[in-house]
Amino acid sequence: MTQYDTVVKRCQDIFLKKTLDYGTAWRILRPSSLTDQLFIKAKRIRSIDEKATQMVEDSIEGDFIGLVNYAYMALIQLELNGEKELEIPFQQVEILFKKQVDVVRNLMIAKNHDYGEAWRDMRISSITDLILMKILRIRQIEDNKGKTLISEGLDANYADIANYAIFALILLSEQN
């Protein structure tokens, strides 16, 4: 749990500092735009892994942090469904972010109980692929106007992406 909480705290610190720098400009993004931002980050990670080289020096770790924070943004956007206010006071953003952290963390605890922390034995490349699969599922749900027959909704998929990216960050820290 300590590793998980440390990674989340790092992501949260970056998110909140960027909020102080930029405000909540991300509120202009529709859910599909946030999904595409997640896609871009995950595709970059996979591309660099497959090519075993990169030309832009942004770190893979930074991309996984971006995945965590974009997933939290998407969850916040879903919670604020229909609210048009673009600029949210910092204190409210902090509360909304922490609320989603708790939701995603509780999901991780439940799944770790059932799966026995299987993610610890996974390759980072497999985690990346699972994130990409979740993103493609989200795109399909978005294309279906949010309707599913028996599948989890957008929120569950965004939460899974956040957790997978946190797991990847933990595994990356153990490699260093």
RANORKA-V138767 format. One record per residue. N is the residue number from 0. OMEGA is omega as a letter, one per 40 degrees, with the letter a starting at -180 (* if undefined). D_FIRST is the distance of its C-alpha to the first C-alpha in Angstrom with 1 decimal. Layout:
((N;OMEGA;D_FIRST) (N;OMEGA;D_FIRST))
//
This chain:
((0;a;0.0) (1;i;3.8) (2;a;5.5) (3;a;5.1) (4;i;6.1) (5;i;8.5) (6;a;10.0) (7;i;10.5) (8;i;12.1) (9;i;14.2) (10;i;15.4) (11;i;16.1) (12;i;18.1) (13;i;20.1) (14;a;20.8) (15;i;22.0) (16;i;24.1) (17;i;25.7) (18;i;26.4) (19;i;28.2) (20;a;30.1) (21;a;31.0) (22;a;30.6) (23;i;29.7) (24;i;32.0) (25;i;29.6) (26;i;30.8) (27;a;33.9) (28;i;32.1) (29;i;32.7) (30;a;29.9) (31;i;31.7) (32;i;31.7) (33;i;27.9) (34;i;27.7) (35;i;30.0) (36;i;28.0) (37;a;25.0) (38;a;27.5) (39;a;28.8) (40;a;25.5) (41;i;24.6) (42;i;28.2) (43;i;28.2) (44;a;25.2) (45;a;27.0) (46;i;30.3) (47;i;29.2) (48;a;27.6) (49;a;30.9) (50;a;33.2) (51;i;31.2) (52;i;32.4) (53;a;32.1) (54;i;34.7) (55;a;32.7) (56;i;30.5) (57;a;27.6) (58;i;24.5) (59;i;22.6) (60;i;19.4) (61;i;21.2) (62;i;22.1) (63;i;18.5) (64;i;17.7) (65;i;20.9) (66;i;19.9) (67;a;16.8) (68;i;19.1) (69;i;22.0) (70;i;20.1) (71;i;19.1) (72;a;22.8) (73;i;24.0) (74;i;22.1) (75;i;23.6) (76;i;26.9) (77;i;26.8) (78;a;26.1) (79;a;29.0) (80;i;31.2) (81;i;34.7) (82;a;34.3) (83;a;36.4) (84;a;35.4) (85;a;34.3) (86;i;33.3) (87;i;30.7) (88;a;30.3) (89;a;27.4) (90;i;26.1) (91;i;26.2) (92;i;24.4) (93;i;21.6) (94;i;21.5) (95;i;21.7) (96;a;18.9) (97;i;16.5) (98;i;17.7) (99;i;16.9) (100;a;13.4) (101;i;13.0) (102;a;14.9) (103;i;13.1) (104;i;9.6) (105;i;11.4) (106;i;13.0) (107;a;10.0) (108;i;8.9) (109;a;12.7) (110;i;13.3) (111;i;10.6) (112;a;12.3) (113;a;15.6) (114;i;15.2) (115;i;13.2) (116;i;11.0) (117;a;14.5) (118;a;13.6) (119;i;12.7) (120;a;16.4) (121;i;17.8) (122;i;19.8) (123;i;19.1) (124;i;22.6) (125;i;21.8) (126;i;18.9) (127;i;21.5) (128;i;24.0) (129;i;21.8) (130;i;21.3) (131;i;25.1) (132;i;25.8) (133;i;23.9) (134;i;25.8) (135;i;29.1) (136;i;28.3) (137;i;27.8) (138;i;31.1) (139;i;32.8) (140;i;31.6) (141;i;32.9) (142;i;36.1) (143;i;36.4) (144;i;36.2) (145;a;32.9) (146;i;34.3) (147;i;32.8) (148;a;34.3) (149;a;31.4) (150;i;28.6) (151;a;25.5) (152;a;26.4) (153;a;25.5) (154;a;22.5) (155;i;20.7) (156;i;21.5) (157;i;20.4) (158;i;17.0) (159;i;16.8) (160;i;17.9) (161;a;15.3) (162;i;12.5) (163;i;14.5) (164;i;15.1) (165;i;11.5) (166;i;11.1) (167;i;14.4) (168;i;13.4) (169;a;10.7) (170;i;13.5) (171;i;16.0) (172;i;14.4) (173;i;14.4) (174;a;18.0) (175;*;19.1))
//
